[in-house]
Amino acid sequence: MKKIYYLSTCDTCKRILNELKPLGDMELQDIKSDPITPQQLKEMRSLSGSYEALFSKRARLFSERQLKDKQLEDKDYEALILEHYTFLKRPVILVNNQIFIGNSKKVVAAAKETIHT
């Protein structure tokens, strides 16, 4: 399976998609217009090891809700990601049972190498 979960309104996601030049067999899912399902999130969690690894603490709602002051558990991260798309760290790239989460140069480079091999 080759899939990228991204946000079409995010300039960073657009830049990364342009850099990766996804192949024709790669599925793209805009999480704003096509929200992730609980099953998709479970699949991501099984590859990442936790919901926290998939959670974006940079989301505006994270600070607005003062979540940094709360002790969140894995089930809380899961519920928040399913509640609002901005809580998913993006992009999330799945390639043959490997997961690449976020937009750091190291992660993007590893995903690019895996996609094009």
C-alpha positions in Angstrom: 0.0 0.0 0.0 1.2 3.5 -0.9 -0.8 6.4 0.5 -0.2 9.9 1.6 -2.5 11.7 4.1 -2.1 15.4 3.7 -3.9 18.7 3.9 -4.5 20.5 0.6 -4.5 23.9 2.2 -1.1 23.4 3.9 1.8 25.0 1.9 4.3 22.6 3.6 2.2 19.6 2.5 2.1 21.0 -1.1 5.8 21.5 -1.1 6.5 18.0 0.1 4.1 16.4 -2.4 5.8 18.3 -5.1 9.2 17.1 -3.8 8.1 13.5 -3.5 6.4 13.4 -6.9 4.2 10.5 -5.9 4.0 7.7 -8.4 0.7 6.9 -10.1 0.0 3.9 -7.8 0.1 6.2 -4.7 -3.2 7.2 -3.2 -3.6 10.7 -1.9 -6.1 11.6 0.8 -6.9 15.2 1.7 -7.8 14.9 5.4 -9.9 18.1 5.3 -12.3 17.0 2.5 -12.0 13.3 3.2 -11.5 12.8 6.9 -9.6 9.8 8.2 -11.6 7.0 9.5 -11.1 5.2 12.9 -9.9 2.2 10.9 -7.3 4.2 9.0 -6.1 5.8 12.2 -5.7 2.3 13.8 -3.7 1.2 10.9 -1.4 4.3 11.3 -1.1 3.6 15.0 -0.1 0.0 14.4 2.8 1.2 12.3 3.8 4.2 14.4 3.4 2.5 17.9 1.2 5.2 19.4 -1.4 7.8 18.7 0.9 10.4 20.3 3.4 9.9 17.5 0.7 10.9 15.0 -0.4 13.9 17.0 0.6 17.5 16.1 1.3 19.6 19.2 1.8 22.5 16.8 -2.0 22.6 16.0 -3.6 25.9 16.9 -6.3 24.1 18.7 -3.7 22.4 20.9 -2.7 25.8 22.4 -6.2 27.3 22.3 -7.5 24.4 24.4 -4.5 24.5 26.7 -3.9 20.9 26.1 -0.2 21.2 27.0 -1.2 21.7 30.6 -3.1 18.4 30.6 -1.9 14.8 31.0 -3.1 13.2 27.8 -3.2 9.4 27.3 -3.1 7.5 24.0 -6.9 7.3 23.9 -7.1 11.1 24.3 -4.7 11.6 21.3 -6.9 9.2 19.3 -10.1 11.0 20.1 -8.6 14.4 19.3 -7.2 13.3 15.9 -10.5 11.9 14.9 -12.3 15.0 16.2 -10.4 17.5 14.1 -8.0 17.0 11.2 -5.5 19.6 12.4 -4.4 17.3 15.2 -2.9 14.8 12.8 0.8 15.5 12.2 1.2 15.9 8.5 1.9 14.5 6.1 1.6 10.8 7.0 3.1 8.6 4.3 2.5 4.9 4.1 4.7 2.8 1.9 4.7 -1.0 2.1 4.0 -1.3 5.9 6.4 1.6 6.6 5.2 4.9 8.0 6.7 8.4 7.7 5.2 11.0 9.9 5.7 14.8 9.7 7.6 17.2 7.6 11.2 17.1 8.9 13.8 17.0 6.2 15.0 13.6 7.5 11.5 12.0 7.4 10.8 13.5 3.9 14.1 12.2 2.6 13.6 8.7 3.9 10.0 8.6 2.5 11.3 9.8 -0.9 14.0 7.1 -1.0 11.4 4.5 -0.1 8.9 5.7 -2.6 11.3 5.7 -5.5 13.1 2.4 -4.9 
